[in-house]
């Protein structure tokens, strides 16, 4: 059995590891929220476990992730009208604007994205349980991923 994932990101190197583990997570629009009083953006998704896949198992796990010190959230490429709509997370990046402040960008397939204006980079990921088998590995257009990361 794979140990539950628990990560903290305080710099871009940490965030790259966090992003790699969250890659191909399925997140429902209704399972993402911004809590302005707490300055927190939080989400729960079905994380594809790439480490388990390397061991020959195809599994997903319910995983929560959140970002602290969030001042503003901007979304593009999707509507909040359908809380059941699922988005596939491709990557999470950070661009510093006025050190230590910056912008965290969550890039999803299909052109969807969320930008978080943050006071500084502070993120956490934690498996919440349960794990379940799935039948296939996630697949997406690599050209789309490269274009989104370049923009």
N, CA, C and O of each residue as an XYZ file, in Angstrom:
604
protein
N       0.839     -1.182      0.000
C       0.000      0.000      0.000
C       0.884      1.245      0.000
O       1.871      1.315      0.732
N       0.528      2.208     -0.813
C       1.276      3.446     -0.929
C       0.989      4.349      0.264
O      -0.161      4.487      0.682
N       2.036      4.961      0.810
C       1.868      5.881      1.940
C       1.138      7.136      1.477
O       1.342      7.590      0.351
N       0.283      7.705      2.338
C      -0.425      8.938      1.977
C       0.567     10.070      1.682
O       1.580     10.229      2.363
N       0.246     10.833      0.663
C       1.082     11.962      0.258
C       0.792     13.158      1.158
O      -0.364     13.449      1.466
N       1.856     13.850      1.577
C       1.714     15.082      2.345
C       2.912     15.959      2.000
O       4.053     15.616      2.311
N       2.642     17.106      1.347
C       3.699     17.994      0.879
C       3.419     19.437      1.276
O       2.269     19.844      1.438
N       4.494     20.197      1.428
C       4.410     21.635      1.651
C       5.304     22.300      0.612
O       6.402     21.817      0.334
N       4.838     23.406      0.036
C       5.632     24.159     -0.940
C       5.790     25.594     -0.446
O       4.809     26.299     -0.209
N       7.063     26.013     -0.294
C       7.371     27.375      0.135
C       8.244     28.112     -0.877
O       8.536     29.295     -0.706
N       8.663     27.400     -1.944
C       9.454     28.029     -3.006
C       9.147     27.314     -4.328
O       8.395     26.340     -4.357
N       9.732     27.805     -5.404
C       9.401     27.256     -6.725
C       9.859     25.800     -6.895
O       9.217     25.030     -7.610
N      10.956     25.424     -6.247
C      11.394     24.034     -6.329
C      10.392     23.110     -5.644
O      10.047     22.055     -6.177
N       9.926     23.509     -4.459
C       8.892     22.732     -3.761
C       7.635     22.646     -4.620
O       7.018     21.586     -4.724
N       7.258     23.771     -5.236
C       6.033     23.819     -6.033
C       6.125     22.898     -7.243
O       5.120     22.315     -7.649
N       7.307     22.760     -7.822
C       7.485     21.859     -8.961
C       7.193     20.413     -8.549
O       6.595     19.658     -9.316
N       7.610     20.030     -7.351
C       7.333     18.676     -6.843
C       5.835     18.518     -6.594
O       5.237     17.511     -6.971
N       5.240     19.522     -5.956
C       3.805     19.512     -5.688
C       3.033     19.401     -7.003
O       2.100     18.605     -7.107
N       3.413     20.188     -8.000
C       2.762     20.183     -9.310
C       2.845     18.807     -9.967
O       1.865     18.327    -10.536
N       4.012     18.178     -9.887
C       4.185     16.857    -10.495
C       3.240     15.834     -9.864
O       2.687     14.986    -10.564
N       3.055     15.909     -8.552
C       2.149     14.970     -7.885
C       0.682     15.263     -8.181
O      -0.138     14.345     -8.203
N       0.344     16.533     -8.408
C      -1.041     16.896     -8.707
C      -1.391     16.767    -10.188
O      -2.562     16.842    -10.558
N      -0.384     16.574    -11.033
C      -0.642     16.477    -12.472
C      -1.686     15.411    -12.763
O      -1.599     14.286    -12.270
N      -2.667     15.776    -13.562
C      -3.756     14.901    -14.009
C      -4.798     14.621    -12.925
O      -5.592     13.688    -13.050
N      -4.794     15.428    -11.861
C      -5.874     15.335    -10.875
C      -7.166     15.824    -11.513
O      -7.165     16.783    -12.284
N      -8.253     15.167    -11.189
C      -9.577     15.592    -11.635
C     -10.216     16.376    -10.496
O     -10.348     15.872     -9.381
N     -10.612     17.619    -10.788
C     -11.159     18.501     -9.765
C     -12.511     19.019    -10.236
O     -12.616     19.593    -11.320
N     -13.537     18.818     -9.430
C     -14.849     19.371     -9.756
C     -14.835     20.867     -9.459
O     -14.247     21.311     -8.473
N     -15.488     21.634    -10.322
C     -15.588     23.083    -10.125
C     -16.164     23.389     -8.746
O     -15.710     24.320     -8.080
N     -17.153     22.622     -8.313
C     -17.780     22.840     -7.013
C     -16.918     22.446     -5.826
O     -17.272     22.735     -4.683
N     -15.783     21.786     -6.080
C     -14.874     21.382     -5.003
C     -13.672     22.313     -4.878
O     -12.655     21.960     -4.280
N     -13.806     23.516     -5.455
C     -12.780     24.555     -5.319
C     -13.445     25.771     -4.683
O     -14.572     26.122     -5.034
N     -12.750     26.411     -3.752
C     -13.330     27.588     -3.115
C     -12.256     28.569     -2.678
O     -11.127     28.198     -2.358
N     -12.651     29.830     -2.676
C     -11.789     30.897     -2.167
C     -12.423     31.418     -0.881
O     -13.601     31.774     -0.859
N     -11.640     31.458      0.175
C     -12.091     31.949      1.472
C     -11.358     33.263      1.748
O     -10.287     33.252      2.355
N     -11.922     34.397      1.310
C     -11.202     35.670      1.392
C     -10.829     36.091      2.819
O      -9.756     36.658      3.027
N     -11.678     35.827      3.783
C     -11.346     36.208      5.168
C     -10.130     35.457      5.690
O      -9.331     35.996      6.456
N     -10.000     34.202      5.262
C      -8.855     33.380      5.668
C      -7.682     33.505      4.712
O      -6.604     32.967      4.964
N      -7.898     34.223      3.602
C      -6.894     34.348      2.535
C      -6.426     32.969      2.062
O      -5.229     32.723      1.911
N      -7.395     32.074      1.830
C      -7.080     30.702      1.450
C      -7.892     30.284      0.228
O      -9.087     30.561      0.130
N      -7.215     29.614     -0.699
C      -7.873     28.943     -1.816
C      -7.694     27.455     -1.569
O      -6.571     26.988     -1.377
N      -8.795     26.704     -1.572
C      -8.725     25.273     -1.267
C      -9.484     24.469     -2.315
O     -10.440     24.950     -2.923
N      -9.037     23.242     -2.508
C      -9.686     22.345     -3.468
C      -9.480     20.896     -3.040
O      -8.547     20.567     -2.308
N     -10.373     20.052     -3.513
C     -10.259     18.605     -3.329
C     -10.393     17.984     -4.706
O     -11.253     18.378     -5.493
N      -9.541     17.013     -4.994
C      -9.595     16.364     -6.293
C      -9.256     14.894     -6.208
O      -8.900     14.376     -5.150
N      -9.372     14.237     -7.341
C      -9.009     12.827     -7.472
C      -7.630     12.779     -8.133
O      -7.507     12.857     -9.355
N      -6.605     12.648     -7.303
C      -5.215     12.661     -7.783
C      -4.856     11.319     -8.395
O      -5.075     10.271     -7.787
N      -4.294     11.354     -9.626
C      -3.757     10.131    -10.223
C      -2.386      9.900     -9.605
O      -1.551     10.804     -9.599
N      -2.146      8.704     -9.087
C      -0.883      8.405     -8.407
C       0.138      7.869     -9.414
O       0.137      6.687     -9.759
N       1.009      8.774     -9.874
C       2.008      8.403    -10.865
C       3.073      7.476    -10.292
O       3.667      6.699    -11.038
N       3.329      7.537     -8.996
C       4.296      6.623     -8.368
C       3.733      5.206     -8.366
O       4.452      4.256     -8.676
N       2.465      5.054     -8.024
C       1.827      3.734     -8.068
C       1.807      3.204     -9.502
O       1.979      2.006     -9.727
N       1.593      4.109    -10.481
C       1.563      3.692    -11.882
C       2.912      3.119    -12.296
O       2.969      2.159    -13.064
N       3.995      3.700    -11.793
C       5.334      3.184    -12.105
C       5.532      1.780    -11.532
O       6.381      1.024    -12.003
N       4.747      1.443    -10.520
C       4.796      0.106     -9.916
C       3.761     -0.832    -10.529
O       3.567     -1.949    -10.048
N       3.092     -0.373    -11.599
C       2.134     -1.214    -12.299
C       0.699     -1.097    -11.814
O      -0.159     -1.861    -12.255
N       0.413     -0.146    -10.904
C      -0.951      0.033    -10.401
C      -1.504      1.353    -10.934
O      -0.804      2.365    -10.959
N      -2.740      1.330    -11.352
C      -3.423      2.547    -11.790
C      -4.416      2.916    -10.697
O      -5.445      2.260    -10.536
N      -4.099      3.981     -9.938
C      -4.927      4.367     -8.803
C      -5.130      5.875     -8.753
O      -4.296      6.657     -9.209
N      -6.255      6.248     -8.190
C      -6.529      7.638     -7.838
C      -6.755      7.685     -6.343
O      -7.072      6.680     -5.705
N      -6.582      8.882     -5.799
C      -6.754      9.082     -4.365
C      -7.393     10.446     -4.135
O      -7.031     11.420     -4.795
N      -8.334     10.520     -3.207
C      -8.912     11.808     -2.847
C      -7.827     12.632     -2.150
O      -7.246     12.205     -1.152
N      -7.571     13.814     -2.695
C      -6.470     14.653     -2.218
C      -6.935     16.092     -2.077
O      -7.610     16.628     -2.956
N      -6.568     16.709     -0.969
C      -6.868     18.119     -0.760
C      -5.618     18.952     -0.968
O      -4.510     18.510     -0.666
N      -5.799     20.154     -1.483
C      -4.663     21.071     -1.595
C      -5.162     22.482     -1.359
O      -6.296     22.826     -1.693
N      -4.289     23.294     -0.773
C      -4.681     24.683     -0.535
C      -3.474     25.609     -0.592
O      -2.327     25.202     -0.402
N      -3.785     26.868     -0.861
C      -2.793     27.927     -0.943
C      -3.169     28.981      0.087
O      -4.335     29.358      0.199
N      -2.187     29.454      0.833
C      -2.394     30.458      1.871
C      -2.007     31.838      1.349
O      -1.360     31.974      0.310
N      -2.423     32.861      2.102
C      -2.076     34.258      1.824
C      -2.517     34.711      0.433
O      -1.811     35.449     -0.253
N      -3.700     34.249      0.039
C      -4.260     34.570     -1.274
C      -5.043     35.881     -1.172
O      -5.931     36.027     -0.332
N      -4.700     36.822     -2.036
C      -5.351     38.131     -2.031
C      -6.478     38.238     -3.051
O      -7.443     38.976     -2.851
N      -6.342     37.483     -4.160
C      -7.312     37.587     -5.244
C      -7.276     36.299     -6.063
O      -6.224     35.680     -6.222
N      -8.438     35.906     -6.578
C      -8.542     34.720     -7.434
C      -9.220     35.124     -8.738
O     -10.265     35.775     -8.730
N      -8.617     34.732     -9.856
C      -9.177     34.995    -11.176
C      -9.266     33.669    -11.912
O      -8.313     32.889    -11.909
N     -10.406     33.410    -12.543
C     -10.566     32.176    -13.317
C     -10.782     32.518    -14.783
O     -11.273     33.599    -15.108
N     -10.422     31.612    -15.649
C     -10.690     31.791    -17.078
C     -10.891     30.427    -17.722
O     -10.342     29.423    -17.268
N     -11.682     30.408    -18.780
C     -11.864     29.188    -19.555
C     -12.888     28.216    -19.024
O     -13.034     27.126    -19.579
N     -13.610     28.569    -17.960
C     -14.673     27.711    -17.452
C     -15.650     28.558    -16.641
O     -15.334     29.669    -16.213
N     -16.833     28.006    -16.444
C     -17.885     28.692    -15.702
C     -18.101     28.016    -14.355
O     -17.901     26.810    -14.217
N     -18.504     28.792    -13.376
C     -18.829     28.231    -12.063
C     -20.279     27.763    -12.011
O     -20.733     27.281    -10.973
N     -21.013     27.897    -13.118
C     -22.433     27.535    -13.166
C     -22.675     26.036    -13.019
O     -23.742     25.629    -12.558
N     -21.712     25.217    -13.401
C     -21.867     23.760    -13.310
C     -20.878     23.209    -12.285
O     -19.737     22.907    -12.635
N     -21.300     23.073    -11.015
C     -20.374     22.602     -9.972
C     -19.892     21.171    -10.180
O     -18.898     20.769     -9.576
N     -20.571     20.394    -11.021
C     -20.166     19.011    -11.273
C     -19.146     18.887    -12.409
O     -18.590     17.810    -12.620
N     -18.894     19.976    -13.141
C     -17.919     19.934    -14.235
C     -16.556     19.566    -13.674
O     -16.108     20.132    -12.676
N     -15.895     18.604    -14.332
C     -14.567     18.173    -13.899
C     -13.496     18.791    -14.783
O     -13.609     18.806    -16.008
N     -12.461     19.297    -14.140
C     -11.302     19.851    -14.832
C     -10.101     18.975    -14.530
O      -9.950     18.488    -13.410
N      -9.237     18.771    -15.531
C      -8.008     18.007    -15.302
C      -6.857     18.981    -15.114
O      -6.537     19.763    -16.010
N      -6.240     18.927    -13.942
C      -5.123     19.812    -13.615
C      -3.861     19.341    -14.331
O      -3.455     18.187    -14.198
N      -3.246     20.245    -15.092
C      -2.023     19.905    -15.820
C      -0.771     20.353    -15.088
O       0.222     19.627    -15.048
N      -0.813     21.562    -14.502
C       0.379     22.043    -13.802
C       0.027     23.195    -12.873
O      -1.026     23.822    -12.986
N       0.952     23.451    -11.946
C       0.847     24.577    -11.023
C       2.178     25.317    -11.089
O       3.237     24.717    -10.904
N       2.123     26.630    -11.355
C       3.350     27.417    -11.484
C       3.278     28.653    -10.586
O       2.210     29.034    -10.107
N       4.436     29.265    -10.375
C       4.529     30.492     -9.586
C       5.430     31.474    -10.312
O       6.524     31.126    -10.756
N       4.948     32.717    -10.426
C       5.755     33.790    -11.008
C       5.820     34.913     -9.984
O       4.798     35.490     -9.615
N       7.017     35.214     -9.533
C       7.200     36.274     -8.549
C       6.965     37.629     -9.206
O       7.401     37.867    -10.332
N       6.267     38.521     -8.487
C       6.006     39.864     -9.011
C       6.770     40.900     -8.199
O       7.574     41.650     -8.754
N       6.536     40.949     -6.916
C       7.211     41.877     -6.010
C       7.596     41.064     -4.781
O       6.819     40.949     -3.833
N       8.788     40.508     -4.806
C       9.233     39.537     -3.809
C       8.780     39.892     -2.395
O       8.973     41.025     -1.954
N       8.186     38.948     -1.686
C       7.942     37.536     -2.036
C       6.594     37.294     -2.714
O       6.223     36.143     -2.943
N       5.860     38.347     -3.036
C       4.534     38.208     -3.654
C       4.646     37.694     -5.086
O       5.699     37.777     -5.718
N       3.532     37.161     -5.578
C       3.527     36.673     -6.942
C       2.189     36.117     -7.339
O       1.173     36.357     -6.687
N       2.203     35.364     -8.429
C       0.989     34.778     -8.979
C       1.182     33.276     -9.134
O       2.119     32.819     -9.789
N       0.283     32.520     -8.523
C       0.233     31.074     -8.701
C      -0.787     30.815     -9.790
O      -1.885     31.369     -9.752
N      -0.441     29.977    -10.766
C      -1.370     29.645    -11.835
C      -1.601     28.146    -11.863
O      -0.662     27.356    -11.951
N      -2.872     27.772    -11.786
C      -3.284     26.387    -11.934
C      -3.799     26.254    -13.359
O      -4.787     26.887    -13.729
N      -3.126     25.429    -14.158
C      -3.469     25.263    -15.566
C      -4.181     23.926    -15.733
O      -3.674     22.878    -15.335
N      -5.376     23.987    -16.336
C      -6.193     22.805    -16.569
C      -6.281     22.526    -18.062
O      -6.028     23.412    -18.878
N      -6.637     21.301    -18.420
C      -6.844     20.976    -19.833
C      -8.032     21.772    -20.366
O      -8.866     22.254    -19.600
N      -8.094     21.899    -21.680
C      -9.198     22.593    -22.315
C      -9.132     24.106    -22.222
O     -10.117     24.785    -22.512
N      -7.988     24.647    -21.820
C      -7.834     26.094    -21.770
C      -8.298     26.753    -20.490
O      -8.319     27.981    -20.413
N      -8.668     25.987    -19.491
C      -9.112     26.554    -18.213
C      -7.903     26.871    -17.330
O      -6.884     26.183    -17.386
N      -8.031     27.918    -16.518
C      -6.943     28.293    -15.615
C      -7.500     29.074    -14.427
O      -8.560     29.693    -14.511
N      -6.767     29.031    -13.333
C      -7.053     29.840    -12.150
C      -5.759     30.530    -11.759
O      -4.710     29.896    -11.654
N      -5.845     31.851    -11.544
C      -4.670     32.602    -11.095
C      -4.933     33.098     -9.683
O      -5.981     33.677     -9.397
N      -3.969     32.861     -8.809
C      -4.038     33.304     -7.423
C      -2.986     34.377     -7.205
O      -1.796     34.115     -7.382
N      -3.398     35.575     -6.825
C      -2.444     36.609     -6.427
C      -2.146     36.359     -4.957
O      -3.052     36.392     -4.124
N      -0.872     36.107     -4.631
C      -0.503     35.718     -3.276
C       0.538     36.668     -2.683
O       1.345     37.257     -3.403
N       0.502     36.802     -1.355
C       1.509     37.595     -0.642
C       2.866     36.911     -0.705
O       3.904     37.568     -0.784
N       2.845     35.587     -0.669
C       4.042     34.756     -0.810
C       3.577     33.345     -1.137
O       2.392     33.035     -1.014
N       4.495     32.499     -1.548
C       4.150     31.135     -1.911
C       4.071     30.271     -0.655
O       5.052     30.117      0.074
N       2.896     29.717     -0.419
C       2.684     28.811      0.704
C       1.545     27.868      0.339
O       0.384     28.276      0.296
N       1.880     26.603      0.075
C       0.882     25.633     -0.379
C       1.084     24.303      0.336
O       2.181     23.971      0.784
N      -0.020     23.552      0.428
C       0.034     22.223      1.030
C      -0.831     21.269      0.218
O      -1.844     21.656     -0.365
N      -0.401     20.009      0.197
C      -1.148     18.921     -0.432
C      -1.190     17.781      0.564
O      -0.198     17.482      1.229
N      -2.356     17.141      0.659
C      -2.459     15.994      1.560
C      -3.512     15.021      1.047
O      -4.637     15.408      0.733
N      -3.123     13.743      0.969
C      -4.101     12.709      0.633
C      -5.083     12.603      1.785
O      -4.700     12.574      2.955
N      -6.363     12.546      1.425
C      -7.415     12.469      2.422
C      -7.988     11.061      2.524
O      -8.685     10.735      3.485
N      -7.692     10.232      1.535
C      -8.226      8.885      1.468
C      -9.380      8.915      0.520
O      -9.573      9.999     -0.030
N     -10.134      7.991      0.242
C      -9.712      6.623     -0.024
C      -8.983      6.530     -1.365
O      -8.956      7.488     -2.138
N      -8.403      5.382     -1.622
C      -7.752      5.111     -2.909
C      -8.646      4.146     -3.684
O      -9.333      3.315     -3.091
N      -8.633      4.263     -5.018
C      -9.411      3.338     -5.828
C      -8.682      3.085     -7.143
O      -7.928      3.923     -7.637
N      -8.934      1.902     -7.687
C      -8.319      1.520     -8.961
C      -9.043      2.226    -10.100
O     -10.254      2.443    -10.050
N      -8.281      2.575    -11.117
C      -8.879      3.123    -12.340
C      -8.354      2.298    -13.511
O      -7.376      1.564    -13.374
N      -9.004      2.424    -14.651
C      -8.695      1.528    -15.762
C      -7.626      2.031    -16.712
O      -7.012      1.237    -17.426
N      -7.389      3.351    -16.734
C      -6.445      3.888    -17.715
C      -5.624      5.031    -17.121
O      -6.030      5.679    -16.156
N      -4.475      5.256    -17.718
C      -3.654      6.414    -17.363
C      -4.244      7.652    -18.032
O      -4.779      7.561    -19.137
N      -4.152      8.795    -17.381
C      -4.620     10.024    -18.024
C      -3.815     10.305    -19.284
O      -2.626      9.998    -19.362
N      -4.478     10.888    -20.256
C      -3.816     11.269    -21.498
C      -4.360     12.623    -21.922
O      -5.552     12.893    -21.778
N      -3.492     13.465    -22.441
C      -3.907     14.765    -22.942
C      -2.940     15.199    -24.020
O      -1.869     14.615    -24.188
N      -3.322     16.212    -24.736
C      -2.560     16.732    -25.861
C      -1.315     17.451    -25.340
O      -1.428     18.513    -24.727
N      -0.135     16.886    -25.576
C       1.104     17.476    -25.080
C       1.373     18.845    -25.697
O       1.987     19.699    -25.057
N       0.920     19.064    -26.933
C       1.080     20.367    -27.567
C       0.266     21.427    -26.814
O       0.718     22.558    -26.637
N      -0.947     21.045    -26.370
C      -1.788     21.943    -25.587
C      -1.093     22.309    -24.276
O      -1.106     23.471    -23.869
N      -0.495     21.332    -23.624
C       0.214     21.578    -22.365
C       1.355     22.568    -22.583
O       1.510     23.521    -21.820
N       2.152     22.340    -23.626
C       3.294     23.228    -23.903
C       2.829     24.643    -24.196
O       3.449     25.602    -23.737
N       1.753     24.789    -24.949
C       1.239     26.118    -25.277
C       0.745     26.836    -24.028
O       1.003     28.028    -23.860
N       0.041     26.132    -23.153
C      -0.487     26.737    -21.934
C       0.637     27.162    -20.999
O       0.568     28.227    -20.386
N       1.667     26.337    -20.886
C       2.773     26.671    -20.009
C       3.591     27.836    -20.537
O       4.215     28.562    -19.763
N       3.591     28.018    -21.852
C       4.342     29.114    -22.466
C       3.603     30.461    -22.326
O       4.225     31.523    -22.344
N       2.276     30.399    -22.188
C       1.507     31.647    -22.112
C       1.375     32.195    -20.706
O       0.752     33.238    -20.506
